[in-house]
Each structure stands twice: as structure tokens, then as C-alpha cells.
């Protein structure tokens, strides 16, 4: 005869299987959630790396070389400093 818990439920393998199934289900949900977080972090890292690479390419010299408008602006600044 199967033993009963104080609440009237059977104790033993039936409860263990139910708890184990719930635990496995919760672990699967957690793994799925963590996988999504990992994918988002990898995507963010990739985007930050691309943005950083583009920022590294920026320089005043690169954007002002052979630019007559900027050459005039710098020349005007030199004249102002000389006055």
C-alpha cells in the first residue's frame, strides 16, 4: 500500500516525477531566455565594434584635406590669432 502525506497526496515516485518535470521545464525556459540574452549581447557587441571602427576613421585632417572652405576657416583663425 502506498503511503500518504499529511495532505492526503501519495508520497514517493509520483511526486518526484512531477517535481522533476517542473524543474526541467523551468530550466529549459531559463536556458532559452539566457540564449536570447546572449544573442542580443553578441549583436550589441558587433554594433559597438562597427561604430568604433567608423569613429576611428574620423579625423580632422581626413575631413579637411583638400577642402577649400575649411582651409579658409583655418587661415582666418591663424589671422585672428596673429592680430
Secondary structure, 3 states (H helix, E strand, C coil): CCCECCCCCECCHHHHHHHHHHHHHHHHHHHHHHHHHHHHHHHHHHHHHHHHHHHHHCCHHHHHCCCHHHHHHHHHHHHHHHC
